[in-house]
Amino acid sequence: MADLNLLAPPPWDDYELLDSGNGAKLERFGQYTLVRPETQAIWSPNLSEREWQRADAVFEKVRGEDGAGIWQQRRQLPEQWLMHDDHLAFWARPTPFRHTGVFPEHRAHWAWMRRQLASRRAPRVLVLFGYTGLSSLEAARVGAQVVHVDASKPALRWAQDNQEASGLTDKPVRWLIDDAMKFVAREIRRGHSYDLILMDPPIFGRGPNGELWRLTEQLPGLVRECVSLLSESPLGMLISAYATNISALTMQNVLTEAMAHYQGTTSAGELVLRESASGRLLPAAIYACWSSGAAPHQEQHPAV
């Protein structure tokens, strides 16, 4: 019987989920407060309308299925602003797709990642669909050799800007613009291997040359191919996903099947954010994780 976990990131001075409800969430990124759509927040807000009206900007969707929209700024936002974690610095930007380039829920995995990487000298890490690179930089910071792959040139430049802001330009990170499926296939042919693989695939996307990606159709095949890239004694594999109609249990079953020939443990669940005032939990993403050894993927900050 599978146990599904709820994992929340540790407390963070530079980010706060203030409230959620009525299909939206109120967040603080550094010194700026933003309102963004959140389809799962079908409950009522806890804070007053006056508190929500104090937000610096509100994202409004304006067209199509891609989630594109505009930011209605109540007070002028800078084009970008610097945020800090304990050891990293990175840029937040209000994008036309509601994202800021900062995904606070991912920090729930970083303690696990650091523990896995600490057991090996200069481990090799592959990050697929790496976007703005925060997990890649955290892995590099603790001694990993990182290959970061994303199909978006602007996202890759953003990740490199974050590397510079964090003072980690001396760390071994290869930033590659490529289609994830094609890159993995080439790495297998080259005979390369990795000790840890992280991926955060979208529900739908296109590669740099128009390659089509659909999560429910292509995730099982990508996971199986990634298993072929693992070293003889792998440390782990982690998959997270947003805005998908598959469950964490489905993702765990895919990963368990792919890793059947390795000794280790799979776990799965939801990444959640905790509202600062009420303590209510907001679902943010699903994940599945395989860990070497017998220890499950259990963080220092479980949500419950």
Secondary structure, DSSP 8 states (H G I E B T S, - for coil): ---EEEE-----TTEEEEEEETTEEEEEETTEEEEEE-TT--S--SS-HHHHHT-SEEEEE-SSSS--EEEEESS---S-EEEE-SS-EEEE---TTS--S--GGGHHHHHHHHHHHHTSSS-EEEEES-TT-HHHHHHHHTT-EEEEEES-HHHHHHHHHHHHHTT-TTS-EEEEE--HHHHHHHHHHHT--BSEEEE---SEEE-TT--EEEHHHHHHHHHHHHHHHB-SS--EEEEEESS-SS-HHHHHHHHHHHTTTS-EEEEEEEEEEEBTTT--EEEEEEEEEEEESS-----SSB--
